[in-house]
């Protein structure tokens, strides 16, 4: 009996406190692992029931944010429990949280604005992971959305971290559908109707291509004459495409249209400059110049 009591008292004092702290850390670690697994299973189950890729991307984005919030919550709870085990009263800390919160609010207004703006961006489904957007004078693919910032990667591979407080306007290029707009310049001496016929035929051939048919949501649409440029008549048309496919469709259409215009003999003008030599004018000026040289 005495040996059991002695063994029990071995864990009194600092040893018992350390043991409890280790238990708290282990419990938080297990809780975080279980919560992350539940969030992942919930996200996968929701994704399996959703056939719309747009909604699937939103579920992925929300899952990442919920995981982040769960980590913050568990860390906060673990910190309070560890402080209590160390003998630090938690009640005054919680009581002073309001005063500290006001002070921090004045000192970190932009940080608070980041979180509020990020919350409404996610609530209103403005930006999701995998979208292509333009925000705060930067554009690129959205790699991560949090309550504090949005991470973009542009076409050159540069990564931009944009605080949510700087986001005032969001231009989302991957929502629902897109339009591949093409402006084609032809010479002033060319037949506009013939050029329209070639553009329609190239659009029909592109839509009949099995590689591009899934990306196109409609026939090529002729808008008409867009403007009279300095050396060309600009014709405008467009394709309705699936999200994020507008750039590839536009490049392929322009490639095919160049070949079709060459075969049809339709001129694609390019900027050029006509130089007038003015020989007669120089001939009359040369004597005057020679006379000026002689007088000097």
C-alpha positions as CSV (number, residue, x, y, z in Angstrom):
1,X,0.0,0.0,0.0
2,X,2.7,2.4,0.9
3,X,4.4,1.6,-2.4
4,X,1.3,2.5,-4.3
5,X,0.9,5.8,-2.5
6,X,4.6,6.6,-3.1
7,X,4.1,5.9,-6.8
8,X,1.0,8.1,-6.9
9,X,2.8,11.0,-5.3
10,X,5.6,10.8,-7.8
11,X,3.2,12.5,-10.3
12,X,2.4,15.4,-8.0
13,X,3.6,18.9,-8.8
14,X,5.4,19.6,-12.0
15,X,5.4,16.0,-13.2
16,X,1.6,15.9,-13.1
17,X,1.3,19.3,-14.8
18,X,3.6,18.2,-17.6
19,X,1.7,15.0,-18.0
20,X,-1.6,16.9,-18.3
21,X,-0.1,19.3,-20.9
22,X,1.1,16.3,-22.9
23,X,-2.4,14.8,-22.7
24,X,-3.9,18.1,-23.9
25,X,-1.5,18.3,-26.8
26,X,-2.2,14.7,-27.8
27,X,-6.0,15.3,-27.5
28,X,-5.8,18.4,-29.7
29,X,-3.6,16.5,-32.3
30,X,-6.1,13.6,-32.4
31,X,-9.1,16.0,-32.5
32,X,-7.5,18.0,-35.4
33,X,-6.8,14.7,-37.3
34,X,-10.4,13.5,-36.8
35,X,-11.8,16.9,-37.8
36,X,-9.7,17.1,-40.9
37,X,-10.8,13.7,-41.9
38,X,-14.5,14.5,-41.4
39,X,-14.1,17.7,-43.4
40,X,-12.4,15.7,-46.2
41,X,-15.1,13.0,-46.2
42,X,-17.8,15.6,-46.2
43,X,-16.2,17.5,-49.1
44,X,-15.8,14.3,-51.1
45,X,-19.4,13.2,-50.4
46,X,-20.7,16.6,-51.5
47,X,-18.4,16.5,-54.5
48,X,-19.7,13.1,-55.5
49,X,-23.3,14.3,-55.5
50,X,-22.6,17.5,-57.4
51,X,-22.3,17.2,-61.2
52,X,-21.7,20.9,-61.7
53,X,-17.9,21.6,-61.7
54,X,-18.6,25.2,-60.5
55,X,-20.3,24.0,-57.4
56,X,-17.6,21.4,-56.9
57,X,-14.9,24.1,-56.9
58,X,-17.0,26.1,-54.4
59,X,-17.2,23.1,-52.1
60,X,-13.4,22.6,-52.3
61,X,-12.8,26.3,-51.4
62,X,-15.2,26.2,-48.5
63,X,-13.6,23.0,-47.2
64,X,-10.2,24.6,-47.1
65,X,-11.6,27.6,-45.2
66,X,-13.4,25.4,-42.7
67,X,-10.3,23.4,-42.1
68,X,-8.4,26.7,-41.4
69,X,-11.0,27.8,-38.9
70,X,-11.0,24.4,-37.2
71,X,-7.2,24.7,-36.7
72,X,-7.6,28.2,-35.2
73,X,-10.3,27.0,-32.9
74,X,-8.4,23.9,-31.6
75,X,-5.2,26.0,-31.1
76,X,-7.1,28.5,-29.1
77,X,-8.7,25.9,-26.9
78,X,-5.4,24.1,-26.4
79,X,-3.7,27.4,-25.4
80,X,-6.4,28.2,-22.8
81,X,-6.2,24.7,-21.3
82,X,-2.4,24.8,-21.1
83,X,-2.5,28.2,-19.4
84,X,-4.9,26.9,-16.9
85,X,-2.6,23.9,-16.1
86,X,0.3,26.3,-15.6
87,X,-1.7,28.2,-13.0
88,X,-2.4,31.2,-15.0
89,X,-6.0,32.4,-14.5
90,X,-7.9,32.4,-17.7
91,X,-10.8,34.6,-16.5
92,X,-8.8,37.9,-16.4
93,X,-7.5,37.1,-19.9
94,X,-11.0,36.5,-21.2
95,X,-12.2,39.6,-19.4
96,X,-9.5,41.8,-20.9
97,X,-10.1,40.3,-24.3
98,X,-12.7,43.0,-25.1
99,X,-10.3,45.9,-24.2
100,X,-7.4,44.2,-26.1
101,X,-9.7,43.6,-29.0
102,X,-10.5,47.3,-29.2
103,X,-6.9,48.2,-29.1
104,X,-6.0,45.6,-31.7
105,X,-8.9,46.8,-33.8
106,X,-7.5,50.3,-33.9
107,X,-3.9,49.1,-34.6
108,X,-4.8,46.5,-37.1
109,X,-7.8,47.8,-39.0
110,X,-6.5,46.5,-42.3
111,X,-6.2,43.0,-40.9
112,X,-9.7,43.1,-39.5
113,X,-10.9,44.4,-42.9
114,X,-9.1,41.5,-44.6
115,X,-11.2,39.0,-42.6
116,X,-14.5,40.7,-43.0
117,X,-14.0,41.1,-46.8
118,X,-12.8,37.5,-47.1
119,X,-15.9,36.3,-45.2
120,X,-18.2,38.1,-47.6
121,X,-16.2,37.0,-50.7
122,X,-16.7,33.4,-49.7
123,X,-20.3,33.9,-48.6
124,X,-21.2,35.5,-51.9
125,X,-19.2,33.0,-53.9
126,X,-17.2,35.6,-55.8
127,X,-13.9,33.8,-56.0
128,X,-13.2,30.1,-55.8
129,X,-10.1,28.0,-56.1
130,X,-9.3,27.3,-59.8
131,X,-11.0,30.4,-61.1
132,X,-9.2,32.9,-63.4
133,X,-9.8,36.4,-62.0
134,X,-8.6,40.0,-62.1
135,X,-8.4,41.7,-58.7
136,X,-6.4,44.7,-57.4
137,X,-4.7,45.2,-60.9
138,X,-3.5,41.6,-60.9
139,X,-4.8,38.6,-62.9
140,X,-4.2,34.9,-62.8
141,X,-5.3,31.5,-61.6
142,X,-6.6,31.4,-58.0
143,X,-4.6,28.8,-56.1
144,X,-5.8,29.6,-52.6
145,X,-8.6,31.6,-51.0
146,X,-8.5,32.3,-47.2
147,X,-10.2,34.8,-45.0
148,X,-7.1,37.0,-45.1
149,X,-5.7,36.8,-48.6
150,X,-6.1,35.4,-52.2
151,X,-3.1,33.8,-53.8
152,X,-2.9,34.1,-57.6
153,X,-0.4,32.7,-60.1
154,X,-0.2,34.6,-63.4
155,X,0.7,33.2,-66.9
156,X,4.4,33.8,-66.3
157,X,4.3,31.7,-63.1
158,X,4.6,34.7,-60.7
159,X,2.7,34.3,-57.5
160,X,0.7,37.2,-56.1
161,X,-0.6,37.4,-52.5
162,X,-3.4,39.9,-52.4
163,X,-4.9,41.0,-49.0
164,X,-8.7,40.8,-49.1
165,X,-9.0,44.4,-48.0
166,X,-7.5,45.6,-51.3
167,X,-10.2,43.8,-53.3
168,X,-12.8,46.2,-54.4
169,X,-13.8,44.8,-57.8
170,X,-13.6,41.1,-58.9
171,X,-13.5,40.2,-62.6
172,X,-14.1,36.5,-62.8
173,X,-13.3,35.0,-66.2
174,X,-14.4,31.4,-65.5
175,X,-18.0,31.6,-64.3
176,X,-20.6,29.7,-66.3
177,X,-19.3,30.4,-69.8
178,X,-17.0,32.7,-71.7
179,X,-16.8,34.5,-75.1
180,X,-13.9,34.1,-77.4
181,X,-14.0,37.5,-79.2
182,X,-12.0,37.9,-82.4
183,X,-11.3,41.2,-84.3
184,X,-10.2,40.6,-87.9
185,X,-8.8,43.3,-90.1
186,X,-9.1,43.1,-93.9
187,X,-8.1,45.5,-96.6
188,X,-10.4,48.2,-97.8
189,X,-10.6,46.7,-101.3
190,X,-11.8,43.3,-100.1
191,X,-15.4,42.1,-100.2
192,X,-16.8,42.2,-96.7
193,X,-19.5,39.6,-97.3
194,X,-17.0,37.2,-98.8
195,X,-14.9,37.6,-95.7
196,X,-17.9,36.9,-93.5
197,X,-18.6,33.7,-95.4
198,X,-15.0,32.5,-94.8
199,X,-15.2,33.3,-91.1
200,X,-18.4,31.4,-90.8
201,X,-17.0,28.4,-92.6
202,X,-13.9,28.3,-90.5
203,X,-16.1,28.5,-87.4
204,X,-18.2,25.6,-88.6
205,X,-15.1,23.5,-89.3
206,X,-13.7,24.3,-85.8
207,X,-16.9,23.2,-84.1
208,X,-17.0,20.0,-86.1
209,X,-13.5,19.1,-84.9
210,X,-13.9,16.5,-82.1
211,X,-11.0,18.1,-80.2
212,X,-12.8,21.4,-79.9
213,X,-16.5,20.4,-80.0
214,X,-16.8,20.0,-76.2
215,X,-15.3,23.4,-75.7
216,X,-17.7,25.2,-77.9
217,X,-21.3,26.0,-76.7
218,X,-22.6,27.5,-79.9
219,X,-21.9,28.4,-83.6
220,X,-19.6,31.2,-84.5
221,X,-21.5,34.5,-84.2
222,X,-20.8,37.4,-86.6
223,X,-21.2,40.8,-84.9
224,X,-20.5,42.8,-88.1
225,X,-18.1,45.7,-88.9
226,X,-16.5,46.9,-85.7
227,X,-14.7,50.0,-87.0
228,X,-12.7,51.6,-89.8
229,X,-9.1,51.5,-88.8
230,X,-6.2,53.4,-90.5
231,X,-5.4,50.6,-93.0
232,X,-8.1,48.0,-92.4
233,X,-11.8,47.3,-92.0
234,X,-12.1,45.5,-88.6
235,X,-14.7,42.7,-88.5
236,X,-15.8,41.2,-85.2
237,X,-17.2,37.8,-84.2
238,X,-17.2,35.5,-81.2
239,X,-17.6,31.9,-80.0
240,X,-19.4,31.0,-76.8
241,X,-17.1,28.6,-75.0
242,X,-16.9,26.6,-71.8
243,X,-15.1,28.4,-68.9
244,X,-11.4,28.9,-69.3
245,X,-11.5,27.6,-72.9
246,X,-11.8,31.0,-74.6
247,X,-8.1,31.6,-75.1
248,X,-7.3,28.3,-76.7
249,X,-10.4,28.5,-79.0
250,X,-9.4,32.0,-80.1
251,X,-5.8,31.0,-80.9
252,X,-6.9,28.0,-82.9
253,X,-9.6,30.0,-84.8
254,X,-7.1,32.7,-85.8
255,X,-4.6,30.1,-87.0
256,X,-7.2,28.5,-89.2
257,X,-8.6,31.8,-90.4
258,X,-5.2,33.0,-91.6
259,X,-4.8,29.9,-93.8
260,X,-8.4,30.3,-95.1
261,X,-7.9,34.0,-96.0
262,X,-4.7,33.1,-97.8
263,X,-6.4,30.5,-99.9
264,X,-9.3,32.8,-100.6
265,X,-7.0,35.7,-101.6
266,X,-8.4,38.0,-98.9
267,X,-5.8,40.6,-97.9
268,X,-4.9,40.9,-94.2
269,X,-3.3,44.4,-94.1
270,X,-0.4,45.3,-92.0
271,X,0.9,48.8,-91.0
272,X,3.1,50.3,-93.8
273,X,4.5,53.7,-94.6
274,X,4.7,55.4,-98.0
275,X,7.7,57.6,-98.4
276,X,7.8,60.5,-101.0
277,X,11.3,61.5,-102.1
278,X,10.4,65.0,-103.2
279,X,13.3,65.3,-105.8
280,X,11.9,68.4,-107.4
281,X,11.6,70.3,-104.1
282,X,15.2,69.4,-103.1
283,X,16.4,70.4,-106.6
284,X,15.0,73.9,-106.1
285,X,16.4,74.1,-102.6
286,X,19.9,72.9,-103.4
287,X,21.0,76.2,-105.0
288,X,19.8,78.2,-102.1
289,X,21.7,76.0,-99.7
290,X,24.9,76.3,-101.8
291,X,24.4,80.0,-101.8
292,X,24.1,80.1,-98.1
293,X,27.2,78.0,-97.7
294,X,29.1,80.4,-100.0
295,X,28.0,83.5,-98.0
296,X,29.0,81.9,-94.8
